[in-house]
Amino acid sequence: MKRLALVVLWFAASALAGPAPPPVVAREVAQLFTALEQSGCDFQRNGSWHTAAEASAHLRRKYDYLLKKGLVTSSERFIQLAASRSSLSGQPYHVRCGDAAPVESSTWFGRRLVEIRARAGALAH
């Protein structure tokens, strides 16, 4: 009986989760998180600056929420929905690396995505 209850709970939980993104999208988003975490850059949201590690943790929570809703259909969609602006205030996020001027996070993540895809293309040849 307990086994049946566990199976029913598992299926119920699975039904609540949205469809998983395509494997290439999951891989690219994971690489975007790694790029942020290893960047040493600061991340601004709602007027406050945060470390890359703090930003990554925040964006992972947003990503997990979007995954449950089945809304991450591409890496660009992840950037648009999770990594570009505050869901609460609508203010854009910014990334500041070293002494460089801050850039909107959508631009920063877009550039990293181009680099990730270029490396993947080079490895495929």
Summary of the structure (lengths in Angstrom):
residues: 125
radius of gyration: 17.1
end to end distance: 53.9
largest distance: 62.2
contacts: 333
relative contact order: 0.15
helix: 62%
strand: 12%
